[in-house]
């Protein structure tokens, strides 16, 4: 199992680099060419979401992206350090409002529409989005 890990400052200009690296590693891992645009879009959405959560929460820690090549699958994990609280537990003036929550839900809906296998987890220490695509073994791609 090979893994490539990226860490970048929570700045929008770094999202493009994460998309490009993810697509290149996905191609090398054997993800179907027809799906690479979906990989780019999903990674871009997940990274943009993480950057937004970091910026709105004043978090200086980097956004984490792990590109994981497994035997028959390729996974991308995008992690953030933004703590999540239940809507009823939100504190006024905390920087989290209903607009932020709606944008977060919209981003997750876009990702779910692009990727069949998505897992989202979140807690007091941050969140993680894991997206997985099937791969074609290297010997099957040779003709």
Residue, then its C-alpha position, 0 to 999 in steps of 0.5 A: x500500500x503506497x501513500x502520498x501525503x500533502x499538507x498545505x496552509x489553509x489558503x485557496x490558492x493551494x487547492x489547485x495544487x492538491x487537485x493536480x497532485x491527486x489526479x496524477x497519483x490517481x492516474x498512476x494508481x490505475x483509476x480509470x481515465x474517464x473518472x479523473x475529472x470527478x477525482x479532481x472535482x471531488x478533491x477540489x471541493x473537499x479541500x476548499x471545504x477544509x480551507x473554509x473551515x480553517x479560515x472561518x475558525x481561525x485555525x492555523x494548522x495545515x489541511x491534510x490530504x492523503x492519497x492511498x493506493x491499495x490493491x484494488x482501490x484508490x482513496x483520498x482522505x482530506x482532513x481538517x482540524x476544525x472542531x464540530x459542534x451540534x447546531x444546538x450547541x453553537x455559541x453566538x459569536x463563535x464564527x459559525x453561522x447558518x450560512x457556514x453550515x449550509x455551505x458545508x452541507x452543499x459541499x458534502x452534497x457535491x462530493x456525494x454526487x461525484x463519488x460513490x464511496x464516501x465516508x465523512x466523520x467529524x468530531x471535536x478535533x476535526x473532520x475527515x472525508x474519505x473518498x474511494x475509487x476502484x482501480x484497474x490492475x497495471x497488467x490489465x491496462x497494458x494491451 
